[in-house]
């Protein structure tokens, strides 16, 4: 398990269908004293079909039961969609957010945030929220730097967590489309060789120097361990700048699967407010 390798941030979601397995691994680790609860940061995410007020609470409690935990450190709205068809998202984002705030009031959640939200959608939340919008988790890697969103979040005190830091190599097959493979980029390969690091380690180090926390994903114990070996070295400025200038710039997980002619989102421009 990641905890034995040294990881302390566990990123979960109800739609991943693995919270029960994580609970089965995490609970014995805590009980055995391998880790203590205060040193573990557990994130989960609210799925689209659970956006109504009553369902928000039920979904959170279900995640807590499966994870065998009393509280979540962070709970995110997974996507700004609910599955409805029509001109606007229903239930509205405000209703869902306010229900998530109640989870903090009840002690089930320490902090709340969003995933896959645009700047405009976060600005809307900031106009009415009474609790901090703590985190925005979005796709970030050298092929999609997301610099504008990172800068805006920094100005508003919103922490940014980068998912798909390796360029989401599985997404092309998953979404049946052609896309460049970041891990095979020749510039990345050259920099990794010069530093004596793997391409994955270089990308994770790039994400950290880019100003975000980072969520590398792997099922290989060796790669899980290697992905953590990024804190005792620093990427030279020239290498960082070269990776930060890579083209193309495109989302690998672009949200197109939520588009529908009837709305709420008909185009990617609608979805990302671009």
Buried (B, 14 or more C-beta within 10 A) or exposed (E): BBBEEEBEBBBBBBBBEEBEBBBEBBEEBBEEEEBEEEEBBBBBBBBBBBBBEEBBBEBBEBBBEBBBBEBBBBBBBBBBBBBBEEEEBBBEBBBBBBBBBBBBEEEBBBBBBBBBBBBEBBBBBEEEBEBBBBBBBBBBBBBBBBEEBBEBBEEBEBBBBBBBBBBBBEBBEEBEEEBBEBBEBEEBEEBBEEBEBBBBBBBBBBBBBBBBBBBBBBEEEEBBBBBBBBEEEEBEEEBBEBBEEBEEEEBBBBBEEBBBEEBBBEEBEBBBBE
